[in-house]
Amino acid sequence: MANEGSPRQIWYLKGVELFRHLPTRTRHRLEARLKPLRFTRGRVIFSAGEPARSVFLVRRGAVEIARVSPRGRKVTLAVVGPGEVFGYLGVLSRGDRPHVATSLEACEIVQIPSREIRRLCRLHPDFTLQVARTLEGTAIRYSAKIESLLFKPVAVRLAEALGGLAQRFGTRQDGAWRLDLRMTQQSLANLIGASRQHVGAALHTLTAQGLIRQVREYLGRFEIPDMARLASTQAR
């Protein structure tokens, strides 16, 4: 369940690409209408089929965007992090949400009413163009994901996913990367479109090759000793 945060903790919009170029007065008006929320790990932020009444801005943490089949199989489409906005689909058309969003760790999120997004699109053409660019980028990423699912083996998809997550949600020290976001084998399976058993086998392969290390004291966290070596695996 979500908890409301203090208004003083709102992450002001000037530093967010989508809102950066809005006039100062417009940003201040929008900031007054934001609602800060907190979610613990594993909480559903919204479900497929719900009316799209708002979009969300991640202040801290990571959020999984996924599709779930009628039989309950989940495919993760994206992992959204700080500074990124999610929940666009359905907002402009006043439709329902096609995806489910779940917190992968403790999150601080800002909720933005959909009527404010539609108002900005009407009044600020540059904002509308930025929204279009964001949606275009999302479509390109989804297309690349489909290509990866069709043409790349599981171990390569896993290496690609771990490398990307480490660069976005990890820390670098002495040339090595550490993924600070806890990812279970099932979470990784959902992300790369594979079974948990195949992910377990691929993790064993990557570990045996020295491409990753699993952090024993932190279940579901990984270290990448050499990102360049891991990237060369992705290119095969």
SVG drawing of the C-alpha trace seen along z (x, -y; Angstrom):
<svg xmlns="http://www.w3.org/2000/svg" viewBox="-11 -32 51 57">
<polyline fill="none" stroke="black" stroke-width="0.4" points="0.0,0.0 1.2,-3.5 2.0,-6.1 1.8,-9.8 5.1,-11.7 5.7,-15.2 5.2,-17.9 8.7,-19.1 10.1,-15.9 8.7,-16.6 11.4,-16.3 11.2,-19.6 10.6,-19.2 13.3,-21.5 15.8,-18.6 13.5,-16.2 14.0,-16.2 10.3,-16.0 9.5,-19.2 12.8,-21.0 11.8,-23.4 8.4,-24.5 8.1,-28.1 8.9,-28.6 5.4,-29.7 4.0,-26.6 6.3,-24.3 5.4,-25.9 1.7,-25.4 2.3,-21.8 4.4,-21.2 1.5,-22.4 -0.6,-19.6 1.8,-16.7 1.3,-14.0 4.3,-12.3 3.9,-8.6 6.0,-5.8 5.8,-2.1 7.6,0.8 9.2,3.5 6.7,5.7 3.7,3.3 1.5,2.9 1.4,-0.8 -1.3,-0.3 -2.9,2.7 -3.9,3.4 -7.4,2.3 -7.5,-0.6 -8.5,-4.0 -5.3,-6.0 -5.9,-9.0 -2.3,-9.9 1.3,-9.5 4.2,-8.9 7.7,-10.2 10.2,-8.1 12.2,-10.0 14.0,-7.0 13.9,-3.3 13.0,-1.1 9.6,-0.2 8.8,2.8 6.4,2.3 5.0,5.6 2.2,7.3 0.5,10.2 -1.3,12.9 -4.8,14.2 -2.9,17.3 -0.7,15.2 2.5,15.3 4.4,12.0 6.7,10.4 8.7,7.3 8.7,4.6 10.9,2.1 12.5,1.2 12.0,-2.5 14.4,-4.5 14.9,-7.9 14.1,-10.8 11.9,-8.7 8.2,-9.1 5.8,-6.1 2.2,-5.4 1.6,-7.5 -0.4,-4.9 -4.1,-5.6 -3.7,-9.1 -4.0,-11.1 -6.9,-8.9 -8.6,-8.8 -8.4,-5.0 -7.4,-2.1 -3.9,-1.0 -2.5,1.9 0.3,2.7 0.9,3.4 3.5,1.4 5.2,2.9 7.9,1.6 11.1,3.7 12.4,2.0 11.3,-0.7 10.3,-3.6 9.5,-7.3 7.2,-8.3 5.4,-11.5 1.9,-11.2 0.9,-13.7 -2.8,-14.0 -3.5,-13.1 -5.6,-16.3 -2.4,-18.3 -0.6,-16.4 -3.4,-16.9 -3.5,-20.6 0.3,-21.0 -0.1,-19.3 -2.8,-21.8 -0.9,-24.9 2.7,-24.0 3.6,-22.5 7.2,-21.9 6.0,-19.8 3.8,-17.8 6.8,-17.2 8.8,-16.0 6.1,-13.6 6.1,-12.3 9.9,-11.8 9.6,-9.9 6.9,-7.6 9.0,-7.1 12.0,-6.1 9.8,-3.7 8.6,-2.2 12.2,-1.8 13.2,0.0 10.2,2.3 11.1,3.1 14.7,3.9 13.4,6.1 11.3,8.1 14.3,8.5 16.4,9.7 13.7,12.3 13.5,13.6 17.2,13.8 19.4,13.9 20.1,16.9 19.2,16.7 22.8,16.2 23.3,13.3 19.9,11.7 20.8,12.2 24.3,10.6 22.7,7.7 20.1,7.2 22.5,7.4 24.9,5.0 22.2,2.5 20.8,2.7 24.2,2.4 24.9,-0.8 21.5,-2.3 21.0,-1.0 24.6,0.0 27.8,-1.5 31.3,-1.3 34.4,-0.7 37.9,0.2 36.7,0.9 34.0,3.3 30.2,2.8 27.9,3.8 24.2,4.1 22.5,2.7 19.0,3.6 18.0,7.0 16.8,9.2 15.5,12.7 15.9,15.4 12.2,15.1 12.5,11.3 15.3,11.8 13.3,14.5 10.4,12.1 12.7,9.4 14.4,11.5 11.5,13.7 12.8,17.0 12.0,19.6 13.5,19.5 15.3,22.7 17.0,21.3 18.0,18.2 19.6,20.3 21.6,22.2 22.7,19.0 23.7,17.5 25.9,20.6 27.5,20.2 28.2,16.5 29.6,17.1 31.8,20.0 33.2,17.7 34.0,15.1 31.7,12.5 29.6,12.0 29.8,12.8 26.8,13.3 27.1,11.5 26.6,14.2 25.6,11.9 23.0,10.2 20.7,12.7 19.8,11.6 22.6,9.0 25.4,9.3 28.9,7.9 30.4,7.5 34.2,7.5 34.7,6.3 31.9,4.6 33.8,4.6 34.1,8.4 30.4,8.7 29.6,6.4 31.6,8.6 29.4,11.5 26.3,9.5 27.8,8.9 28.2,12.6"/>
</svg>
